[in-house]
């Protein structure tokens, strides 16, 4: 997220952290650089002024001048004020209403409203265990209704049919009536957008708000819009009582300005962030963790959550029991380990959550090549017979040529993969009876605790 802003601020943090004490002079130097970094990131000027004033006020206060580690103290102030600008902590979605709880999705065309509606449906089904219905009131954009139908199916929610010849208010009333009669917990209403703000759009969404009386009115905004996002946010804030914001495309080449500005301009908390194009690419927005990412401190909590969520607990426990019993680690087990890595989102997804210094070192590895290598290994194992996977010692020259042909690789790559498998097999033998086995057997408890004690879900 916000790679340009992250680079500038993390360099500043490193420079200031090395200084022996904080003076009015070096604070002024730092704030000048911070101001430039924020403006280049398309942060709104009033937000920049307010942010700089708050940091300066705290940096020159007694608490910092008396600190034993002034560099660290200043980094802490910048981090806290970044988090405060985006909102404090986590703002949960409000479903405290007589079912169905209606959530109205607002925003301009192209911000990703329809896809985000389905992502939110999946989040509510999986994390909140809700029965969700979606409906499209966008009767103007070609294929908008059909698009929602497709992505709703991917999310595992139910879709309420509508058509371009209907009026949005009639669609909304019919969907609400259906949701009540069929005992849905949540109704997600995708509304029409425009390429620019106009009176017709605002009047229509105001009327929809009156009819539906939503418990949440969420403003969906493209994080890559920069200053335009601020102008759009103001217009929607004036028209609707916004209860929250969803920032989309935070995984893109975004300068991060919207994330730092929208919260302050609208007064509504950022509740979710779109982190990928996948249907599960929506995460609860945590201002403190995002501030850490911007400053290059990484997001270790998100990394742990991602790894824990991707771990197949049953498979880990079976492998632990198998190795402990003395049974050989075979190619089926090796394939399972490769697939676990893929289910965690791949190497690049894990890497981007590391602190900047660690990520820079890891970034020296060609990630595309590493990802392709993982897929190649998977293809080689899939080209083997079940017997060969169970008994890799049977794989001699003739079998290797057949496997290589089936996987579309050279025999040398089959040899390389088998050598890596043998190294892991040796490691598993050494692990037998060790503390690592105990840890793997206890992994089941981590799921029951929501990943780790105290970890946000």
Secondary structure by P-SEA (a helix, b strand, c coil): caaaaaaaaaaaaaaaaacccccaaaaaaaaaaaaaaaaaacccaaaaaaaaaaaaaaaacccccccccaaaaaaaaaaaaaaaaacccbbbbbccccccbbbbbbbccccaaaaaaaaaaaaaaaccccbbbbbbccccccaaaaaaaaaaaaacbbbbbbcccccaaaaaaaaaaaaaaacccbbbbbbbbcccccaaaaaaaaaaaaaaccccbbbbbccccaaaaaaaaaaaaaaccccbbbbcccccccccccccccccccccccccccccccccccccccaaaaaaaaaccccaaaaaaaaaaacaaaaaaaaaaaaaacccccaaaaaaaaaaaaaaccaaaaaaaccaaaaaaaaccaaaaaaaaaaaaaaaaaaccaaaaaccccccaaaaaaaaaaacccaaaaaaaaaaaaaaaaaaaaacccaaaaaaaaaaaaaaacccccccc
